Amino acid sequence: MLLLYLGIEVIRLFFGTKGNLCQRKMPLGISVALTFPSAMMASYYLLLQTYVLRLEAIMNGILLVFCGSELLLEVLTLAAFSRI
């Protein structure tokens, strides 16, 4: 499951970077769509995993904050690209 999470996260970041640099809506939309599975896996590792270290809980909490802020910025960027 960790390898699946790694694959989704790498693809999400690649499309987010590509969409932002090229100012294209499609790659940025794919990145927004992949944010939800990424956040679901991060919350799984935070809440539903059998044994969680305190450091893991703190890091996953920070990861969820960054995922939320990235989602907000991606949606605002998509809105800006739609006006162009």
C-alpha positions in Angstrom: 0.0 0.0 0.0 2.9 2.3 0.6 4.2 1.8 -2.9 0.7 2.7 -4.3 0.8 5.8 -2.1 4.3 6.7 -3.5 3.1 6.2 -7.1 0.0 8.4 -6.6 2.0 11.1 -4.9 4.7 11.2 -7.5 2.2 11.4 -10.4 0.2 14.1 -8.5 3.2 16.3 -8.0 4.4 15.8 -11.6 1.1 16.8 -13.1 0.7 19.7 -10.6 4.2 21.1 -11.5 3.6 20.5 -15.3 0.2 22.2 -15.2 1.5 25.1 -13.2 4.6 25.8 -15.3 2.7 25.4 -18.7 -0.4 27.1 -17.4 -2.6 24.3 -18.6 -5.8 23.2 -17.0 -5.8 19.5 -17.7 -2.6 18.5 -15.9 -3.6 20.7 -13.0 -7.1 19.1 -12.9 -5.5 15.7 -12.8 -3.4 16.8 -9.9 -6.5 18.1 -8.1 -8.3 14.7 -8.7 -5.3 12.8 -7.3 -5.1 15.0 -4.2 -8.2 13.1 -2.8 -6.7 9.6 -2.9 -3.4 11.0 -1.6 -5.2 12.6 1.4 -7.2 9.4 2.0 -4.0 7.4 2.2 -2.4 9.9 4.5 -5.4 9.8 6.8 -5.3 6.0 6.7 -1.7 6.0 7.9 -2.7 8.6 10.6 -5.9 7.1 11.9 -6.5 3.5 10.8 -3.0 2.0 10.9 -2.6 -0.6 13.7 0.6 0.8 15.3 1.4 4.5 14.8 4.4 6.2 16.3 4.0 9.8 17.6 6.5 11.0 15.0 4.4 9.4 12.2 1.2 11.0 13.5 2.9 14.4 13.6 4.3 14.0 10.1 1.0 12.8 8.6 -0.8 15.7 10.3 1.6 18.1 8.6 1.2 16.2 5.3 -2.6 16.6 5.5 -2.2 20.4 6.2 0.0 20.7 3.1 -2.4 18.6 1.0 -5.2 20.9 2.0 -3.2 24.1 1.2 -2.1 22.6 -2.1 -5.7 21.8 -3.0 -6.8 25.3 -2.2 -4.0 26.8 -4.3 -4.6 24.4 -7.2 -8.3 25.4 -7.3 -7.4 29.1 -7.2 -4.9 28.6 -9.9 -7.5 26.7 -12.0 -9.9 29.6 -11.6 -7.2 32.0 -12.7 -6.4 29.9 -15.8 -10.1 29.7 -16.7 -10.3 33.5 -16.8 -7.3 33.7 -19.3 
